[in-house]
Amino acid sequence: MCLAYPGKIVRIEGDTGEVDFGGFTKMVNLMLMPAAKLGDMVLVHAGFAIGATTEQDAEETRDVLRRIDSAFVPEEPR
């Protein structure tokens, strides 16, 4: 299964962009999205921006991923 994580482009340098994932940033390759611009919401997989999304869809996706993550938090020992 592949997973693309949503983030916002906060800086562009050539074919790479710094993307904010809601608390941390990472440089990603923008070559697959040559029309991407500052402030765009993108879906990132394996270091590449592979598609566009909306702010609302990005937040819904992050919320679902947080809920999935919290379901796998080990219980405290008794």
N, C-alpha and C positions, 0 to 999 in steps of 0.2 A: 504494500500500500504506500502511496506517495502522499505527502502532506505539504501543502503550500501555506505559509504563514503570512498574514497581512501586516503591512507597515506603511509608513508615510515617508516619501522621499524628502529629506531635509537639506541635502547638498548634492550637487552633481559636479563631477570632474571627468570630462571626456565620456568614456563608455561605462564609467562606474558611478554609483551613487551611494550616499550614506542614507540608510533607511532606519527610521525610528520604529521599533517594535513595541512601543508602549512601556518604555523603561530602560531599554538598552538599544544601542545602535550598532549597525554592522555595514561594512562596505559590500555592495552587491553589484553584479554585472548587469548592465542595462542594455546590452547589445540586442536582446530579443524584443526590446520595447524602445525603438529609436525615437518615438514621439513622446516618451515620458518626460515630464517636467516637474520642477520643484513644487511640492505640495501634493502631488498625485499619490493616491493610495494604490499600492501594488501587492501582488501575491508573489512571495519569494519561495523558491524551492532549490535546494542544493547550491545556494549562492547566486542564483539567477532570478531576476524579476521576470515572471512568465505570464503575467496578466494583470489587468486593472480591476479594481473593486471600488465600492463606495465606502465612505466613512461608516455608515450605518451597518453595512454588511461586515466590514472589518471588525467592528465592536462586537457584533453578534458572534462572529467566529471566535474571537478571543475569549468571550464569555463561555462558549461551549468548551473550548480547549481547557480553560481553567477548571470547569466543572469535571471534565474527564480526569484531569490531573489530580484533583482533590479526591476523587473516588479511589485512587491508588495509593493514598498516603497510608502508611502502616499504622495500625492502632498502637497506642501506648501500652507497654507491658503492664499487667495487673499485679 
